[in-house]
Amino acid sequence: MDNNIVQAYFWNEIIRLGFSPTSDKEKKVWLYLYGKSLKEFWEIEEYPTKNESNSIIIFHSNINLQYKFNHISNVDNYEIELYYLSDSLELMWTHDVDSHSYFSFPENSLLNKYNKLRRAKRSLSIHHIEKVLNGLIIHPAIHQHIQSPIDEHEIRIGGGIYNPFVYLFHLRFQLCPSNEKRNEEKRRLVKLFEEAIKNDRNIPPNELFG
Amino acid sequence: MKLNKFGINIDSGLPLYAEGIEKLYEPCFPELSKEIENWIKDSLSSKPLLVGGQIGSGKTTLLYQLFRQKDLSPKIKIEFDKESLNLDEGDFLSIILARFLEKIDRLQLDINSLELPYDYFNLKEKNIKGIIEVLIPSQFSIETFENKKKARKVVSEHSEYFKNLIIKLGKLIQEKSKNSFFIFAAGIDKFNTKSSAFFELKSSLDILSNFKTVFEVNAVHLFLPDATTPFKNVVKKLLITTPSNNQIINILKKRMGIYSQSVENELELISKWSGGNPRQAIRILSYFLSLQKKTTLTKTEKLAKSIKKTSEDFFAFANKPNLELIKAVERDKKIESSLINLPGDKDTAQEALYGNWIFITDGSQNNSWPAIINPLVKSYFKERTITESPEKILLTKYAETHGISASGLTFTTLDEEGVEKSPSEILFEFLSSGIEEPYPLKIVEILDLIAASLLSKDRKDRILIAYKDKKILEAARAYIFAKANTYEYQRYEHRIITGGENQNPLHQIEEILATDTDIFSLDLEGDWSDVQLDILNKHRDIFINYQMIWWVPYEKNKKYLKHWIQLRELFEFYLLEDEMLGSLSKENIEGDISFLEDLIESENSAESETVKNLKIVLEFLKKERGENG
C-alpha cells in the first residue's frame, strides 16, 4: 500500500484517538487539562491560563504571545485569536474554521469510502507515526512563522489545521522554545500514538499531556 | 524548589541548596571562596574565621557551595537561628552541647571520665542520646517542647558548669578528629549586634572561638571593635561585598534559563536597581515576571511597579537612618570604619548597614569602605544633594527607548499647588511612596502578584497580608484558598497565633508546622511583645520550606515590620484594600463554580476545594449586597 495513503489513515486515527473529545464535559476536561499542562511543558513560573466568562486566555508572556478561544462546542466552527503581547495587546490574526458553512476537502469521507484502515495498520511503524506527527504538530508543511524573542526558537503556526484540539496542541508544542524538550516530546508522542493505534485505544487527555 | 531544566527558576531570593546550586550558582567571589577553602584545608590552623555579608548578599549560598565538596564539609554544624528558643544564654549553650554530644556519639568517644549531668535533665535512660533528644528533639510535640524548655532552663541556671563542660567536650572532639575538623556556626547573621539576644549569645561565641570555627555573620559583626567583640583569636574576617553588574545579570539569566533573551532589555536595569544585592535583584525580577501578563500596563510601568513593590517588601515602615549619613555616603561614595563602629542610637551607620540602606561594594581602603545608597531607598530621601543616579537615568532612558516617556506612567503629574512635575519627579515620588505608606491592593491584584507561588506546590513563598477590616478576612482567605486549588490539590491549615503575655507564639507556630499540609495560614492576634517579634525574626530560616500566608492587623503591622528586618526578606508584603466587592464579580464567581462543579471527581480534589471556597466568597458577596443566598 502506498506510504502516503497509509499515513493518511494514521493521520485520521491520531486525530480520532487523541483529539476528539465528544461530549461537552469531555471537551471541558480536555481544555482544563490542556491549560494545566502548559506551565510544566513550557517550564515557566506560573500557570498561564485565565478563564473569562466564556473564553480561555493563554498568555506566554516570556515569548510575547497570547491566544484566546471560546469554550469549543462545535469543532466545525470556532476561532482562536493570536495576539502579540508587548506594551499593548495586538491581534495578529484569528485562526477561523467555518467548515460547517463552507466546503473543505473531505479527506475523512474519502478515506472511509475506501475503508483501508485495517490494511494500513498492517504497515504500522514508528516511521509512519513520526511522519504524521511531523506534519500535524511538529512541523506542519504549510505554516506561517512567528518571530520569537529567543534566537534558537522557531515558531511554525500551521495553516491548514481544522481540528481545534489539534490546533491547540500544536500551539502548545510550537510555543515551547527548547529543542531538547521538543525532541523529548516528539519521542513520547510517537510512542504513545503508535501504541494507541495498534490497540485502537482512545488516549485520555491526562496521558496526552504527559 | 522544583527545578526546570531549561526554563525559569525563580523564587523570593532564597539561599541555594543541592540541585539548585548546581544549576543556578554564579561564582561571584572566587578568591574569597579560595581563602575559605585554604583555611579549611590548613591543618595547622585552629583559629576561627568570620565570613560576613549583608542580608541577601549570598553568603549562605557561597558557604553551601563550598561545603558540598566532600573534603570541605563541616564536621559539626550549629544553627543558632533555627534551633534557638528563648534566645538566652542557656538556650545557645544547649544547642552547642547537643551538637557536640552528637559528634561524640558518632565518633564513639569515651567520655565516662567527664560525668555528664544526666540528673539535671531527669532522663529515663542516662545516655548521651537522651540528653541530645531532650535538648534538640527530633519530633515535635507539646511534651518534647516542654521538656526542651525545662532542659534549656537548667542549662541557663548552671551556665558556668555547662560552659566548662562544652569546652572539654570540644577539646576531646578536636583531639580525636582528623585534620579537616571544623565547626560551622550558622545563623549568627540574624542577630543584630545591638539586640539583647546577641548579648546572650556572646558566651557561646566565645566558647566556639576556642576551636576552628567558621562563623556566618552579618557585615556589621565584622566591624565590632577588637576589645569588645565576642569573636576572639580570629584568623581573618572575610566580607562578601556586592557582585559586579555583569555578575548580577548572569545570576538573573540563569534564573530565566532559555527565556533570558526575552528580558534582555530589562536585566541591566534590574541589576542597577538591585544595588548589587542578589536577593534584591531576584525579587524585582520575580515581580516583573508576575506583571508580564498585565496587558494594561506598559513595560516601563511593570518595571516601576516591580521596583516599588520590592522596596515595600524590604523597607515599608522600617526605621530609617538619618539624612546626614545618607548624604555623606552619597557624596563620598564610601563609609568610614570608625563610623560603623560607633555605639549609639538607631540612626547609626551600623543600623544602615544591617538594614541594607547602604551597601558596601568593595574591600576597605585606608580604613574606609566603598559604599552606595541602596537604589531602592534613594528616592525616599528627597534632597537636591541626591544627584542623578545611574539607575534613575537608566529607567528614564528605558522608558524613552520603548517609545514611552516616563510621564506616560499613570501617575498624577501635578502636585497639590497645581505645578507640573517632571517625569523623573513623578517616577521617584511613585517609587518612594511605598516606604512611607504601602498602597493597598485589591484581592485580585494581590493574587496576580502571588499566583506563581500560590497556585503551585513547586514554589514555597511566604506572604504577609495586612488588613484594616476584619469582616472581609474570611472571604479573602476563602478566595485565596480557592485560587490555590485552581490546578493542584493543595491542603491548607488556618490557625490563630496569639502573642502577648503568657503566650509562646513560636511554639504555636512550630506546632502547626509539624502538621502535614501544603499551605499554612496564620492569623497573628494579640499584643505581641518586642521579644516575641524578635524571636520570630531570628527564626526566619525555619520558614524557608513552607508556603505561608500571615494575616496581621494593619495598625500592628507597622510595629511588627520594624522588628522583622531579617524576616521580611523572605516575605512579600501586601496591604489588603477594604473593598472586596470592587474587585470580585459575583457573576464570575458563579461562572467559575458552575465550570468546576462538572470537573469534580472526588471530595479530596483541587476542584472540590475550589468550589467549596468559592461558595464562601459568593455567600459573602451576596450578603454584602443584601441579596438572599
Interface residues (C-beta under 8 A of the other chain):
Chain A: K25 K28 V29 Y32 G35 K36 K39 W42 E43 I44 E45 E46 Y47 P48 K50 N51 E52 S53 F59 S61 N62 I63 N64 Q66 L85 S86 D87 S88 L89 P149 I150 D151 E152 H153 P177 S178 E180 K181
Chain B: N4 K5 F6 G7 I8 I10 G257 I258 Y259 Q261 S262 V263 E264 S286 L289 S290 Q292 K293 T295 T298 K299 H402 G403 I404 A451 A452 L455 S456 T486 Y487 E587 N588 G591 D592 F595 D598 L599
